[in-house]
Amino acid sequence: MEYRTLGRLGWKVSEIGYGMWGMGGGETGWTGANNQQSIIALNEALSLGCNFFDTAWSYGRGNSESLLGELLRQHPDREIHYATKIPPKNMVWPSTRQCLLEDIFPPDHIREYTEKSLKNLDVSCIDLIQFHVWEDAWAHDERWHKTIEDLKQEGLINAVGISLNTWEPWNGMETLRTGLVDTVQVIYNIFEQSPEAELFPLCEQLNIGVIVRVPFDEGTLTGTLTEQSTWPEGDWRNTFFVPEHLKECVPRAEALKKIVPTTMTMPEMALRFILNNPTVCTVIPGMRTVDHVRNNIKTSDGIKLMDELAAELVKHRWDREPTWWSQ
């Protein structure tokens, strides 16, 4: 495992981190989660050098946080960096331009869910607390400034980050300029390359840690989807991969299959594309099985993409606008 510095926090974090949404289960989650299997997979990741774990209260209404808490208790002497997220008060993802801070992240809500996460994780201080949706219109609102500062002063959190809405890498840049935010979580992958233009240069300038989520485009970049793909009732993917979306993304994935080197899998190529960018500090693929863990972590070996392949992948950029199904 290779390690990178998480911005001005100075933490040495594994290039391949652990995204824990898929193991949370529950409403707005992924079906098929198994807590016992999840703990085994988490321990395997830790044994292979993964030391950054990303969860959220909304991942199973605290279930994913509790699983991470169990891992932390099992390894009290290991240096593990972890992040969680405060859900929006209205429990709607993503936020919109019409959302007001007092309706999404009022001070009492920020504190309430910080305390819930502390209890679920079974810790006295959270490494990194993130806002699970964000609007840049809130950048200079002193209400969240003061609440976060109070939580830091009380020793309940170490650092703060924002998680940007799907395909909106611009919607947080003014907030980063306030100096109050240590990390930014953003979608970046072979299809979604837009963070490279403005967000990544600003993060370099301000020494903001970059956490990349959705490396496989929610599954498209694994190359396993078809236009007929469906999931069990209640699975979030049914609402994201609606027919009109599948009709667009599956042909794009098929085109990518033609350029996957014989020595790679498509998911490996997707991860290596992300790690090829030095601004990225860690990428957090969702992993629920030991096989997922082993296959993803082995891509952190310090080997860069061949220039020819990297240049070819740039051509597969897909600029999308948020729509009703892009939660």
N, C-alpha and C positions, 0 to 999 in steps of 0.2 A: 504494500500500500504506500502510495505517495501522499505527502501532506502539503498543505498550503496555509498561508496566514489569513485568518478571517478579518481582513481590514484592520482598522485601528484598535480592535479588541486584542490583537496580538495572539489569539488562540491558534495553535497548530491543529488544523482539522483535516480529517481524511478527505481526499478528493472525492471518493464515493461515500456519501452519507446515507442515511436511512430515512426514507419517507414512510411514515406510519399511518397514512390515511386508510389504505386498503385493509389493514388489520383491525380497524376500529369497529366495523360493522354498524348496524343500526340504520336509522332513517338517514337518507341522503348519502349513504355509504356504498361500499362494494359488498356484494354477497360472497359467501364462501369463506369468511374469516373463521379461524379456529384459534382460540387463545393459547392452547397448549402448543400448537404448531408455531404460533407467532413467537412465543418465548424461546423455542428452540432456534428459530431463524435469527432472532435478535442476538442470542448468545453466539451463534456461528459467525455473525457479522463482527461482533466484538473480538472474537478469537482471531479473525483475519485482518484486524487492524482498523476497522471502522470505529471512529470515536465521536461522530456527530449524528445525533438523532433528532428528527423533527416530527413533532406531533401537534395536536390541537384539541381543545375541549370538544369541539364539534365532531371529532372522529369517534363516533359511538358514545357521545355525551359523557366523555371522560374515560371510556374504556381503554382507548389507545394510550392515554396518559397513565392510567393505572398499570398497563403492561410495561411501560417504560419505567415506572416507579419500581416495579418488581425487579427489572434488570439492574437498576441502580442499587437496590438493596442487596442483590446477589454479588455485586462487585464493588464494595465500598472503597477499595483501595485503587481502583482503576480511574484514570483521568478520562472522564466522559463529559463531552459538551452536549447540551440538549437545549432544544427550543420548543416552545409551545405558542399557542395563539388564542387571543381573546375573540370570541365570536361577536358578530354585530348584534346589537340588542334586538333588532327585528328578525334575526335569524334568516336573513335573505342574502344570497350570494348571486352576483356581485352587488356592490353598491352602485348607485347611479348619481348623475350630476344633481338630481333633485334632493338627494339625501342630506340631512342636516346632522351635524356632529351630535347635537343633543338627543337625536333619535337613534343614533347608531352606537356612539361611544361616549355617553355621559359619564362623568367622573365616578359616580357610584357603581355603574356597570363595570367599568375598568377594574375597579377595586374588587368587586364581587367575584369576577371571574379569575382574577389573579389569585384570590384566596382559594377558589375552587380548584384551580390547577395546582397550587401548592399542596393541597390536601391529596389530590389524586396522585401526584408525583411522589408524595411523602418526603418533601424536602423543605428546608427552611428558607431557601432562596432559589429563585429560578434564574438559570444562566441567561436566557434570552427570551423575552416576551415580545410577541409580534401582534400587530393589529391584522386581523384576518381578511379585512377588506380595507380599501383606502380611497379617499378623494383628496386631491391636492388642494382643493378649496379650504381644507381644514388645517393647512400647514401652519398658519400663524395664530391659531386659536389657543389662547393661553390655558384653557380648561384642561386639555389633555397634557399640555406642557407641565402644568403644576401637579397633576395627578401622578404622572410618571416620575417626576422629581421627588415627590413625597414617597413613592414606593421604593425608590432607590435609597433615599435617606433612611428609611426604615429597615433597609437591608433585605427587602423582599424580592428584588430583582437586581440583576447585574447590568443588563443591557436591554436595548429596545430596538425593534425592527418593524418594518412594514412589509406586508405581503400584497403585491400589486395585483389588480384585477386582470383577468384573462385578456391578453392581447392589448394591454394598455401600459406599456413600459414608460410612457411619458407622464402617467398620472401619479406622480410621487416625487418628481424631481425637485420641485420647490421645497417640499418637506425635507428632503435630504440636505438642502442648503441651509436649513435652520441650525444644523449642528447637533440636533437632539436625537438623531437616528444613527444607529451603529451598523445596521445591516438592511439589505433589501432582498426580498425573495421575489423572483420573477420567472415567468415561463421563457425558456430559451431552448431551441432545438433546431434540427435541420430545416423544418418548415418555418418556425418562428425565429427569424434572425434579426428582427427590428431593434432589440435592445443594443445591438452593436453601434448604432448610429449616434445616439445621444446619451442614453442611460449609462452604458459602460464607461465612456470617457469621463462622465461626471463622477462616477464611483471611484475611478482611479485618481481623479483630482482631489477628491475629499477623503480618500482612503476608507470608503464604505465597503463592508464585506458583502459579496455577492453570493447568494444562495440560489441555485437553479433548480426549479421544479419542472415536472412534466417532461422529462427528457425523451419519452417515447410517444409524446402527443396523445396521452391517455390510452395508448395501445396501438395507434396507427403505425408507429415506427417500429413495432415488433414484426410487422409483415404478416400477422396472423388474421387480420380482419377480412371479411368479405362484405359485399353489399347486402347480404342476408343475415349478418351477425345480429344476434339478440342475446339478452342475458335474463337471468331469473327475475321474476317480479320483485320490484323494490330496489333493484340495482341501479345506481346512479348512471351507469353507462347507457341505459336505455333512453335517458333524457338528453344525453350529450350526443350520442351517435344516432340521431334521428335519420330517417331515410335520405333526406336532402344532403345531410352532412356526409353520410357514408358514400353516397354517389360521387362526392368530390374527393374525399380523402383516400379511398381504396385505390383508384387509378394512380394517384400520386405515389402511394406506397409501392405499387407494382412497378412503376417506373424506376424507383430507387433500387428495387431488388436486382435490376439488371447491372448495377455498378458495384454491388457488394463484393469485395475481394473474396477469393476462394478460401482465404485463411481466416475470414471473419464471419460472424453472424450479423444480421441486420441490427439487433439491439446493441451489439458491441460497437458497430459503426456509429450508431446514434450517440452513444456515450463518448466515444473518442472524438466526435465532432465537437462536443461541448468542452471536453477537457483540453482541446487544442487551443482554446481561448484563455490566455493567461489572466484575464480579469476575473474569471470564474474562480471562486474559492472552494466551493463544494457543490456537488450535484446530488440530489436526493431522490433516486428512483424508488418507486413503491416496490416493496419486496415482502412476500408472505411465506416463501418456502426457502429451505436451505439451498436448493438448486438455483433459485433466483439470486440469492445472496452470493453464492460462489461465482456464478457467471458474470454478475455485474462487477463485483470487486476485482476480479482478475484483469479488468480493463485499466486499472490504475497501476501501470507498470512503467510509466515514464516514456513510453514509446509514442511519438507523434505520428499523426496521419501523414502519408506521403503527400507532397505538395500537389500532385496531379489530382488525387482523390479529394483533397480539401477544396481545390478550385472547382471541381465538378459539383460538390455538394452545395456550394454557394448558389448554383443555378437552380436549386430546388426550393429556394425561399418562396414562401406562400404568405402573402400579406392578407390577413383576414380582419374583418370588422366584427366587434362583439354583436351578438344577436340574441334572440330569445332563448336559444338552447346552449349558449356558451357560458355556463355558470362558472 
